[in-house]
Amino acid sequence: MLFNIIKSVIPLVYWIFLPFAFIFLIIGGKDAEIGFATINVLLFLISHRIAVILHESGHAAFAILAGGQVKRMTLGSQHKVFQKEIGNMKLLLNSRLTSGFVNVYFDNLDFIKGKLIFVFSGGFLVNLMIALTAWYVSGIPKNIFENIYPVFCFGMANLVAFFLSALPFPIKSDGVRTSNDALSIIGILFSKRKDYRSYLYLADFYNANDLLEEKKYDEAITLLREIQLKTDSFRSSDITISYAMLKKGEFGQALEILENLLPDADKNSLIHYKFLLFNNLAWNYLVLNRIKEADKYSELAYNGSGNSDVIKGTRAAALIENGWYYMGKSIILKNVNFRFVNNQNLCASMYCALAYAGMGDWPNSAKYLKFVLNNSESLDKDEMVLFERVKNKIDILKQNQNR
């Protein structure tokens, strides 16, 4: 676990550059400048990951100061590396430490707009204060090629983190359109029709997501339905309810919910979740072996939010099911990591196995298939359906090769 934590902050690729940097430093002279510059760049990249941690900690600290509760702090994306309960907060560290988010809720709506602005400001204000403090201590070097400047690099990384949050622009996360901190603040300041009553149910909503992670699907569905009875601001929760039903094996009911949402995909209640809706539709069609529809909606989701690992996985699966083995494998291969056993990783591995089989690379196909076989007890019912189909297709490909 410690090794994985270190890798999240300092990826292995960073270490590769260190020997080259030291070689240039040993050579000396003008070549030493390359060594100094390389080390300073590495220090900046590492510092940026630390700046992410500080940024999210700033949100959490400001939320507590505003009288709110912090349900979860998530650092990074992709595979879960570390998880710990700290009081009432769940801390989660993932393998790709380039972003993060904090789940915050309030027990009442008193001064809610001011509290939200305060919380959204917390991240970039912490980064700015650290950047200014670092530069006050270290000064600003005239030439980064003449020495190693760890404090300056740390300050610069925090300044970049500040601008990434303080300059307003929209972002996408796992197919969901949302706003960065500055754009969220602008929305709060200038939105006259926003209904903040839904914020009273955020704690229950976060609890439902925790139940989903624990694979307590019936309890999650019940809680989400209860929230929907209290407020009409959580229509997008139908996508989550459909997901839970899919995992339980209720494929027809799950699909019916999503298809009923589809006509309203461009309306205000769902537009931010449109690509997630397309992705989940594609996966549901994939499970039901309706490959043509799966290909259509996975392409729509991928074209709209192709930076999401989840959406990449669905698109790759649809391509591979259609026989586009190399194209599908190219999308999904780098997301597979045998050190992490989770559903996303297992699904990616099974389709890599099918892709390699379709390309005639049987050793690699066997390697990825073995990983899924050894961990098949972790698969949900929808994934078991797909895994059985993948195994059957691989067997057919073997038989055709042996003829």
N, C-alpha and C positions, 0 to 999 in steps of 0.2 A: 504493500500500500504506500509506504514512504517513497518508493521509487516512482510510482505513478503520480504522486503529489508533486514531487520535484520536476517530473517531466511536464506537468501542466504549466508550471511557472517557467521552467527552462527546458524547452523541447530539445531532443537529441541533436536536431540539425544545427542548433546554435553551437553545440560543443565541437562540431566538426570544423568550424572556422577558427577555433582557438589555436590549434597547433600551427596553422598557417600564419596567424597573427604573430605568434611567438618566434617563428622562424624569421620573419621580417624584422622583428625587434632585435634578434640576435645578430643578424647581418649588419644592422645599424645604418648610419648615413641616411640618404634619402629614402631607402627602403623601409626604414623604421617608421616613416610617416604612414605607410600603408598599414603596418601593424597597429599603430595607435588609432588610426581611423576605424579599422575593423573592430577593435575592442570597444571603442566608443559607440559604434553602431549596435553591437551586441548588448552593451549596457543599456542603451535606449530601448531596445526591443524587450529585454527582460523587465525594465522599469515600467514599460507600458502595461505589462500584465499585472504588475504590482499596483499600478495606478487604477486599473479596473477594480481591484479589491478595495482600494481606498475610496473609490467613487461610490461603490455600492454600500460600503460602510458609512459613508456620508449620508446617503439616503436613509439608512436604518437609524442612525443617530438623530437626524433631524425629525424623523417620524416619532421617535420616543420623546424628544423634546416638545413636540406638538401635541403630546398626549395620545398618540396612536399606538397600535400594536403591530409588531413585525412578525408575520407568520412564517416567512421563508426568505432566505437570501440565496440566490442561485448564482454561482460564479462559473462562467463558461458555458459551453454547449457540447453536444455529442455524447460521449460515454461517461457515466457516473464513476468518479474516482474515490470520493470520500463523502460521508454524510454524518452529521452529528447534531444532536439536539442541544441547543444552548438556551436554557430556560424554556420559554414557549416558542422559540424560533428554531426552525430547521435550517441548518447550514448545509449547502450542497455544492461540492466542487466537481466540475466536469473536466474532461480531458483537453478541451480546446478553450483556453482561458483568454478569450479576446473580447468578451462582452459579459453582461450579467443583468440581473433584475432583482428587485425586492418586492415582495407581496406585503402590502400594508393595509390596515383597515382601522376605522374609527368606530367607537360605540355610539356616537351621536353626530348630528350634522351642525353643531354649533361652530360658527366661523369656518365652515368646511372649505370654502374657496381659499381663504388665507392659509389654512393648514396644508392644503394640497400644493399650493404654490411654494410654501416653505419646504415641503418634503421634496418636490421636484428640483428645487434649487440646491438641495443639500449635496448632491453628488459633485456638480461642477464647482461649487464654492469650495469644497474641501480640496479638489484638485488645484484650483487657483491659489489657495492659501499655501499649499505645499510647494507649488512651483515658485512662488515669490519668496518663500522662506529658503528654499534650496539655492536660489540664485543670490539671495542676500548673503548666505554663508559662503558660497563658492565663487561668486562673481561670474562674469561671462567671459570665457576665454576668447582670445583673438583668433586662435587657430587650433582646431580640434586635431590637427595632424602632428602636433608637437608634444602631446602628453596624454595621459588617461584622465578623464574628468567624470568620475562616477556621480558626484553630486549634481553637476550641471546636467548630465544625461537624465538623471532622475527628475530634475525640475522640468526639462524639456518634454519628457514623456507625460508628465502631469499637465503641462500646458496644452499638449495635443488632446488629451482626454477632456480638458476643459472646453476647448473649441468644438469638439465633436458633440458635446451636449449643449453648449451655450449658443451655437448657431442653429436656428430652427430648420429641420427637414424631416420628411416622413421616413419610416423604416419598415421593414418586413421581418417578422419572426415566425418561422414555421408556417408560412402561408397566411399569416394574419397581418393586415396593414395596421400600423400604429404610428405613434409620434415619438420623437426623441424628447428629452426633458424640456428644451426651450419651446418647441412647438406645442407641447402639452400645456405649458404655462400660458402661452398665447391663447390657446383654446379656452382655458379657464377664464382668462381676463375678458375675452370678447364674445364668448358664447352666452347669449341671453336666454336661450330656450333649454339649456342643458338641465336635466332632472337629476339631482344628486341623491334622490331617495334610494336609488339602487345601491349606493355605497354602504347602506346599512346591512346589506346581505352579502358583502364581500367575504366575511369570515366563513359563512356557510359555503360559499362558492369555492374558496380555497380548501375547505375540508373535503368537499366532494372530489376535488382534484387529487388530494392525498389518498382518498379511498380508491380512486382509479389506479394510482401507482401501486397500491397494495393489492390490486386485483380483486377488490371487494365491489364488484360491478353492480350487484343488486342494491347495496346500500348507497352507492354513488347515484344511481338512477333515482332512487327514492328521494334523496336530499335535493337533487336538481329539480325534480318535479315540484317539491314543496316550495322551492324558491320561485319557480315560475308562477305558482298560485298567488304569491304575494306581490309580484311585480312583473310588468311586461317588458322590462329592460334586458331580459336575459334570453331572448329568442334564440340567440346563437348557441345557447346551451343544448338545443336540440341536436346540434352536430356532435356534442360530447355524449349525449344520451345514445345517439345512434352508434357511436364508437363503442360504448359499453355493451350494447346489445350485440354488436358484431363479435366482440370478444367472447361473449357468452354462447355464441352459435346461433343466435336469432337473426339469421342473415336477411330474411324477407322483411321483417319488421324494421330492421336497421335501414334497409334500402328505401322502404316506403317513407320514412321520416325525411331522408335526404332528398328524395325526389319531390316531396311536398315543399321543401325549402327552395328548390331550384328556380321556380318562377320569380322569386323575390330576391335573387342573388345580388341584384344591383340596387336594391332599396336600402335606405339608411340603416335599418336594423341588422342587415347582413353584409353590406358591401365590404366592410373591413375583413370579413371572413370568407370572401368569395373563393379564393384560391384554396383555402383549407377545405371548403365544401367540395370543390372540384376534385381535390386529392382523395378525400374520403369516399366520394362516389366512385372514383376510379378503382380504389382498393376493394370496395364492395362488389363492383362488377367483376373484378379479377377473381375474387373468391367464388363467385357464382359462375365462373367460366364464360362470362360474356366479354370476350377479349376485345371486340370492336369498340364497345362503349368504354371499356377500361382504357384503351389506347387514346380515344378522343378526349376524355376528361383528364387523364394524366398529362397529356400534351398541353391542355389549357392551363393546368396548374403549374406545370414546369415552365412554360413561357411567361407566366405571370409572376412566379416566385421561385426561380430556379436555384436560389442560394440555400434553400431549406434542405437539410439532409433527409427529412421524412419524405418530402415531395420528390427528391432525386431518387429515393428508393422505390417509390411507386412507379415513377416513369421508367426506371431501368427494368423493373419487373414486367411492365407491359411490353416494352420493346423485346425483351428476351422471350416472353411468351409468344410473340409474333415472329420469332426467328431472327431478330436483329441482334445476334449474340454479341458481336464485338462492340456495337454502339452502346448496348445496355450495360455491358461489363465495364466499359470505360467510364460511365457515369457513376457507378456504384463501388468499384473495386477499392478505391482509396479510403472508403468509409469503414471497411471491414478490419477489425482488430481482434485477434483470437484471445487477447488477454481479458476481454470484457464479454461476459455472457449476459446479453439482454435481447429483447425481442427484435429491436431494429437491426442489431448485428446479426442475429440468426437468420432473419429474412433476407438480408443482403447476402449472406453466405450461401443460402440455398439457391438463390438465383445466380450467383457466381458459379456454383457447381453446375447448374444447367447450361450456363453460357459456355463454360469451358468444355463441357460434353458436346455441345453443338459445334464447337470449333475443333473437336477431335483431340483436345488436350486432356487426356484421361488422368494423368497424375495430379494435375491441379484440380480437376473436377472431384477426384476422390478426397483430396485434402479438405476442400471446403465442405463437401458432403459429410465427412467424418465429424467435423466440428459441430454441425447441426445434429447429427445422430447422437453424439455424446451428450448433448444438452437439450434433447427433444422434449424433456419433461417441462421445460420452461415455455414451450410454445402454447399460445392460446388456441381456441377452437378454429378460428379463421385461418391461423397460420398452419395448423395441422392439416387442414384441407389443401392448402397450397403445397405443403411439403409432400403430401402423398402424391399430388399431381406431378410435382417436380421429379420425384423418384421414378414414377411411371414413365415419364418422358425420357429420363436418362436411360432407363432399361430398354426402351424402344430404340433409342439412338445406338446403344450397344449392339442390339440384335441386328439392326440394319448394317452396322459396320462389319459384323461377323459373317454376313451372307456372302 
